[in-house]
Amino acid sequence: MTSSSTLLTRSLKSEAPRSRSRSLFTLLFGLIAGFCLSQFASRMATPVIIYPLARQHSANHTDLHNDLVVDEGPEHEVFYHEHKEDNTTIADKLKKEVRILCWVMTNPKNHKSKARHVKRTWGKRCNILLFMSSAEDNELPTVKLDVEEGRTNLWRKVKEAFKYVYKHHYNDADWFYKADDDTYAIIENMRYMLYPYSPKTPVHFGFKFKPFVKQGYMSGGAGYVLSREALRRFVVEGIPNPKMCLPGTVENEDIEVGRCMANLNVSAGDSRDSTGRGRMFPFVPEHHLIPGKYDLKWWYWAYQYYKNDDGLDCCSDLAISFHYVAPHFMYVMDYLIYHLKPYGLLRTPEALPAKLKVGKLLPAPIDQPAASNEDSVSDLDRMISSTTVKIDHEPDAREVSSKEVDTEEEKEETESHEKNTSQKKEANDDKSHKE
């Protein structure tokens, strides 16, 4: 009996470590399996298409700032939710009565990096959307023009694009808007601006620059919109006639459009709102909204046709277009404009103006202080003379961005510094040699 008890005790003691080892192994195995299952479930639960940026940014989620300032747009389609409670009666009415064809100037290397983001955001609100390029792309799709790419071919490309639009869509729209693939436009506000005008009136609108054309010419980047009659005159009477429109091609397509419009007696319309604030702009919103240093030598002050403010009084509440908009920021603007709303603040839409007779234009707006803490009449930039800078040469067809201006200034400062350093060195060398 004693011998049996002893053997049983020894057996139990030897099994205890084995049992603890098995328990520990089972616990570790369970933890590892649970972790793997949770990771698998979390990946399955994240819709890749709905959140395309989540996977893109997850590799370096600590550097949020860098994630926000990248230029690339999302790879996948971005889905939107509808606002069924919105009253779109007026917008729907204008979409039928003020039909706008938008054509976007692009090139093969920008099809995916820029143009498709225009299609996914503001472009879908045009009545007709076309992309003009030198190569076919079924995703957009593109209209393939028989024009080589490059800055020197911009004028020819514009002429060929408008010829295509006239041939295939002249009766399908009332107004014809040209934009770049880094332009962002609020089409509803464009329809409101154009509503009183007859498409039979020879007129075009945009951000108006002053030099080179007596009545002004429109910024290529902010985009310009032609009435149906302006389009007809351009294609039928202008392009075939070298006395009306420049044959061949040059870089300054927006200047040549302005000259051609003036020769054809197509008025350069005023796109400002009733308070004198601008609605179409050659730069991104922050460059106009946030006042910068007042450099009297900056070309912009000399080029603008109207003395436009910067700061919060720069821009109309019904602004239409901005330029140099990065692809990712187009989605941000889409959200801020069409989705984000302050709860409880309801703004009554402005009444539609009376229709004008053919050939008639609205009178110039009355320049007045805005209802804000910034008096637009007395600001420093309102006092800058348009003759501050002597304009002795034509720019290229694309306006120079503020970053490029800064780069040129830095380059000049560097060259000046190097020149002064070299002169000092030569003077020291001469002094040493004499001694």
C-alpha positions in Angstrom: 0.0 0.0 0.0 2.8 2.4 1.0 4.7 1.4 -2.1 1.7 2.2 -4.3 1.1 5.5 -2.7 4.7 6.5 -3.2 4.6 5.6 -6.8 1.4 7.6 -7.3 2.9 10.6 -5.6 6.0 10.5 -7.7 3.9 10.2 -10.8 1.8 13.2 -10.0 4.9 15.3 -9.2 6.4 14.4 -12.6 3.2 15.3 -14.4 2.8 18.7 -12.8 5.6 20.4 -14.8 4.4 18.8 -18.0 0.9 20.1 -17.3 2.1 23.6 -16.6 4.2 23.5 -19.8 1.2 22.4 -21.8 -0.9 25.2 -20.3 1.7 27.8 -21.0 2.0 26.6 -24.6 -1.7 26.6 -25.0 -1.9 30.2 -23.7 0.8 31.5 -26.0 -0.7 29.7 -29.0 -4.1 31.2 -28.2 -2.6 34.7 -27.9 -0.8 34.4 -31.2 -3.8 32.9 -33.0 -6.0 35.7 -31.6 -3.7 38.4 -32.7 -3.5 37.0 -36.2 -7.3 36.7 -36.4 -7.8 40.2 -35.2 -5.4 41.6 -37.8 -7.1 39.6 -40.5 -10.5 40.8 -39.4 -9.4 44.5 -39.2 -8.0 44.3 -42.8 -11.2 42.7 -44.0 -13.4 45.3 -42.2 -11.6 48.4 -43.8 -13.1 49.1 -47.3 -10.1 49.9 -49.4 -12.1 51.8 -52.0 -14.0 54.0 -49.6 -10.8 54.8 -47.7 -8.0 54.8 -50.3 -5.8 57.2 -48.4 -5.9 55.2 -45.1 -3.6 52.5 -46.6 -1.5 55.1 -48.4 -0.8 57.0 -45.1 -0.5 54.0 -42.7 3.1 53.5 -43.5 4.1 56.8 -41.9 1.1 57.9 -39.9 3.3 59.8 -37.5 4.1 62.5 -40.1 0.6 63.8 -40.6 1.8 67.1 -42.0 3.6 65.5 -44.8 0.6 63.4 -45.6 -1.6 66.5 -45.9 0.7 68.5 -48.2 1.3 65.8 -50.8 0.2 66.8 -54.3 -1.1 63.4 -55.5 -4.9 62.8 -55.6 -6.4 59.4 -54.5 -5.8 56.4 -56.7 -9.3 55.0 -56.4 -12.7 56.6 -57.0 -13.9 58.7 -54.1 -17.5 58.1 -53.1 -19.9 60.9 -52.1 -23.1 60.8 -50.1 -26.1 62.7 -51.2 -28.0 65.5 -49.3 -31.6 64.7 -50.1 -32.7 67.5 -47.7 -31.1 70.1 -49.9 -33.3 72.4 -51.9 -31.7 72.3 -55.4 -34.6 73.9 -57.2 -32.7 77.0 -58.3 -29.5 75.1 -59.2 -31.6 72.6 -61.3 -33.3 75.5 -63.1 -30.0 77.2 -63.9 -28.5 73.9 -65.2 -31.2 73.7 -67.8 -31.3 77.4 -68.7 -27.6 78.1 -68.6 -25.9 75.2 -70.3 -22.1 75.2 -69.9 -19.7 73.0 -71.9 -16.4 72.7 -70.0 -13.3 71.7 -71.9 -10.1 71.0 -70.0 -6.6 71.4 -71.5 -4.4 68.5 -70.5 -1.6 66.3 -71.8 -0.8 62.6 -71.7 1.4 62.8 -68.6 -1.4 64.6 -66.7 -4.3 62.3 -67.6 -4.1 60.3 -64.4 -2.2 62.7 -62.1 -4.5 65.7 -62.7 -7.2 65.4 -65.3 -9.1 62.5 -63.8 -9.4 64.4 -60.5 -11.1 67.2 -62.4 -13.6 64.7 -63.7 -14.2 63.3 -60.2 -14.8 66.7 -58.6 -16.0 69.9 -60.2 -16.1 68.7 -63.8 -19.1 66.5 -63.3 -21.2 69.5 -62.7 -20.8 70.9 -66.2 -23.5 70.0 -68.7 -20.8 68.6 -71.0 -17.2 67.9 -70.0 -14.4 67.3 -72.5 -10.7 66.8 -72.1 -8.4 68.0 -74.9 -5.1 66.2 -75.3 -2.7 64.8 -78.0 -3.3 61.2 -77.0 -6.4 59.0 -76.5 -7.4 58.0 -73.0 -10.7 56.0 -72.7 -10.9 56.6 -68.9 -11.5 60.3 -69.2 -12.1 60.1 -72.3 -10.0 62.5 -74.2 -10.5 64.3 -77.5 -7.3 63.6 -79.4 -6.1 66.7 -81.2 -3.5 66.6 -84.0 -1.3 69.0 -82.1 2.1 68.3 -80.5 2.4 69.0 -76.8 4.7 71.7 -75.4 4.3 75.3 -74.3 5.0 76.6 -77.8 1.9 74.8 -79.1 -0.6 76.2 -76.6 -2.2 78.7 -79.0 -2.6 76.1 -81.7 -4.1 73.6 -79.2 -6.6 76.2 -78.0 -7.7 77.0 -81.6 -8.0 73.3 -82.5 -10.0 72.6 -79.3 -12.5 75.4 -80.0 -12.9 74.3 -83.6 -13.8 70.8 -82.3 -16.3 72.2 -79.8 -17.9 74.4 -82.5 -18.2 71.5 -85.0 -19.6 68.9 -82.6 -21.3 70.8 -79.7 -22.3 74.3 -80.9 -26.0 73.8 -80.3 -25.5 71.6 -77.2 -24.5 74.5 -74.9 -25.0 78.2 -74.4 -21.5 78.9 -72.9 -18.1 77.4 -73.5 -15.6 77.3 -70.7 -11.9 76.6 -71.1 -9.9 75.5 -68.0 -6.5 74.0 -67.2 -6.2 70.6 -65.5 -5.2 72.4 -62.3 -8.2 74.8 -62.3 -11.0 74.3 -59.8 -14.4 75.8 -60.7 -17.8 76.2 -59.0 -20.1 75.8 -61.9 -23.3 76.7 -60.1 -21.8 80.2 -59.4 -20.7 80.5 -63.0 -24.3 79.8 -64.1 -25.5 82.5 -61.7 -23.0 85.1 -63.2 -24.0 84.2 -66.7 -27.7 84.0 -66.2 -28.7 87.6 -67.2 -26.7 87.5 -70.4 -27.9 86.2 -73.7 -25.6 83.6 -75.3 -26.2 85.6 -78.6 -24.3 88.5 -77.1 -20.6 88.5 -78.2 -18.9 88.5 -74.8 -16.4 86.4 -72.8 -15.5 86.4 -69.1 -12.5 85.5 -66.9 -10.0 87.1 -64.6 -9.1 90.2 -66.6 -5.5 91.3 -67.1 -4.7 94.8 -68.3 -1.6 95.0 -70.6 -1.3 94.1 -74.3 -5.0 94.3 -75.1 -6.9 97.6 -74.7 -10.1 96.0 -73.4 -8.1 93.5 -71.3 -7.5 89.7 -71.8 -8.5 86.8 -69.6 -6.1 84.7 -67.5 -5.6 81.3 -69.0 -5.3 79.6 -65.6 -8.5 81.0 -64.1 -10.2 80.0 -67.3 -12.4 82.0 -69.7 -15.9 81.4 -70.8 -17.2 82.3 -74.3 -20.8 82.9 -75.3 -22.2 81.0 -78.2 -21.8 84.0 -80.4 -18.3 84.6 -79.2 -17.4 81.0 -80.1 -19.0 81.4 -83.6 -17.0 84.5 -84.3 -13.8 83.0 -83.0 -14.0 79.8 -85.2 -15.8 81.1 -88.3 -14.5 84.7 -88.6 -11.3 84.7 -86.5 -9.2 81.6 -86.8 -9.3 81.5 -90.7 -8.4 85.2 -91.0 -4.8 86.1 -90.1 -5.9 89.8 -89.7 -8.2 88.8 -86.9 -6.3 86.0 -85.1 -2.7 85.1 -85.1 -1.9 82.2 -87.4 0.6 79.5 -86.3 1.3 79.2 -82.6 2.9 80.9 -79.6 3.1 80.3 -75.9 0.9 83.2 -74.9 -2.4 81.6 -75.7 -4.5 83.7 -73.3 -3.1 87.0 -74.7 -3.8 85.8 -78.3 -7.3 84.9 -77.3 -7.8 88.4 -75.9 -6.4 90.0 -79.0 -8.6 87.9 -81.2 -11.7 88.6 -79.2 -11.0 92.3 -79.4 -10.5 92.2 -83.2 -13.8 90.3 -83.5 -15.7 92.9 -81.3 -16.3 90.3 -78.6 -16.5 92.3 -75.3 -14.3 91.5 -72.4 -16.9 91.1 -69.7 -16.6 92.0 -66.0 -16.7 88.9 -63.8 -16.8 90.8 -60.5 -19.9 90.6 -58.3 -22.2 93.6 -57.4 -19.8 94.7 -54.6 -16.7 94.7 -56.9 -15.2 91.6 -55.4 -13.6 89.1 -57.8 -15.1 85.8 -58.8 -12.4 84.3 -61.0 -8.8 84.0 -59.8 -5.3 83.1 -61.2 -4.0 81.6 -57.9 -5.1 79.2 -55.2 -7.5 80.6 -52.6 -5.0 81.2 -49.8 -2.8 83.4 -52.0 -5.7 85.8 -52.4 -7.4 85.3 -49.0 -4.3 85.7 -46.8 -2.5 89.1 -47.3 1.2 88.8 -48.0 3.9 91.4 -48.1 3.3 94.2 -50.4 5.9 94.0 -53.1 5.3 96.8 -55.5 7.5 95.1 -58.1 5.3 91.9 -58.2 3.9 91.6 -61.7 0.3 90.9 -60.4 -0.3 94.5 -59.3 0.6 95.8 -62.7 -1.3 93.2 -64.7 -4.7 93.2 -62.9 -7.4 95.2 -64.8 -9.3 96.1 -61.7 -7.7 97.0 -58.4 -8.6 93.8 -56.6 -8.0 93.4 -52.8 -6.4 90.6 -51.0 -7.4 89.4 -47.6 -11.0 88.5 -46.8 -12.4 91.2 -49.0 -10.7 89.8 -52.1 -13.2 87.2 -53.1 -16.9 87.1 -53.7 -19.1 84.8 -51.6 -20.1 83.4 -55.0 -16.5 82.9 -56.3 -16.2 80.8 -59.5 -12.6 79.6 -60.2 -9.1 79.2 -58.8 -5.8 78.1 -60.4 -2.8 76.0 -59.4 -5.1 73.7 -57.3 -3.4 70.5 -56.5 -5.3 67.3 -57.2 -5.8 66.3 -53.5 -7.0 69.8 -52.7 -9.8 69.5 -55.3 -11.4 66.9 -53.0 -10.9 69.1 -50.0 -12.6 72.0 -51.8 -15.4 69.7 -52.9 -16.1 68.7 -49.3 -15.9 72.2 -47.9 -18.2 73.7 -50.6 -20.8 70.9 -51.1 -20.9 69.0 -47.8 -19.7 71.0 -44.8 -22.4 73.3 -43.4 -22.6 75.2 -40.1 -25.7 73.9 -38.4 -28.5 76.5 -38.0 -27.1 79.0 -40.4 -29.4 79.3 -43.4 -28.6 81.8 -46.1 -31.3 83.0 -48.5 -30.0 82.8 -52.0 -29.7 86.0 -53.9 -32.5 86.7 -56.3 -31.8 86.0 -60.0 -31.2 89.2 -61.9 -33.4 90.3 -64.8 -32.5 89.0 -68.3 -30.6 91.4 -70.5 -31.3 92.0 -74.2 -28.9 90.7 -76.8 -25.8 92.9 -76.9 -26.4 94.4 -73.4 -24.0 94.0 -70.5 -24.5 94.7 -66.8 -23.1 98.1 -65.5 -19.8 98.1 -63.6 -20.2 97.2 -59.9 -20.1 99.9 -57.3 -16.9 99.6 -55.4 -17.9 99.6 -51.7 -16.5 98.5 -48.3 -17.3 95.0 -47.4 -19.4 94.2 -44.3 -16.3 93.0 -42.4 -13.5 94.3 -40.2 -11.4 95.0 -43.4 -12.2 98.1 -45.3 -11.5 97.2 -48.9 -11.4 100.8 -50.1 -8.6 102.0 -47.9 -6.3 98.9 -48.1 -2.7 99.5 -49.2 -3.0 97.4 -52.3 -5.9 99.5 -53.5 -3.6 102.5 -53.6 -1.0 100.8 -55.7 -0.8 102.3 -59.2 -1.1 100.0 -62.1 1.9 101.8 -63.6 4.2 100.9 -60.8 5.9 98.3 -62.9 6.9 99.0 -66.5 5.7 96.1 -68.7 8.1 95.8 -71.6 7.7 92.1 -72.4 5.0 89.5 -72.7 4.8 86.7 -70.2 4.3 83.1 -71.1 0.8 81.7 -71.3 0.9 80.5 -67.7 0.9 83.0 -64.9 3.9 82.7 -62.5 3.0 81.2 -59.2 4.1 82.8 -55.9 6.5 79.9 -55.3 8.2 80.6 -58.7 8.3 84.3 -57.9 10.0 83.5 -54.6 12.5 81.2 -56.4 13.4 84.0 -58.9 13.8 86.5 -56.1 16.0 84.1 -54.2 18.0 83.5 -57.3 18.6 87.2 -57.8 19.6 87.6 -54.2 22.0 84.7 -54.5 23.6 86.2 -57.6 23.8 89.6 -56.0 25.5 88.2 -52.9 28.0 86.2 -55.0 28.7 89.3 -57.1 29.4 91.4 -53.9 31.5 88.6 -52.4 33.5 88.4 -55.6 34.1 92.2 -55.7 35.2 92.3 -52.1 37.6 89.4 -52.7 39.1 91.2 -55.7 39.5 94.4 -53.7 41.2 92.5 -50.9 43.5 90.8 -53.4 44.5 94.1 -54.9 45.2 95.5 -51.5 47.3 92.6 -50.5 49.2 92.8 -53.8 50.0 96.5 -53.3 51.2 95.9 -49.8 
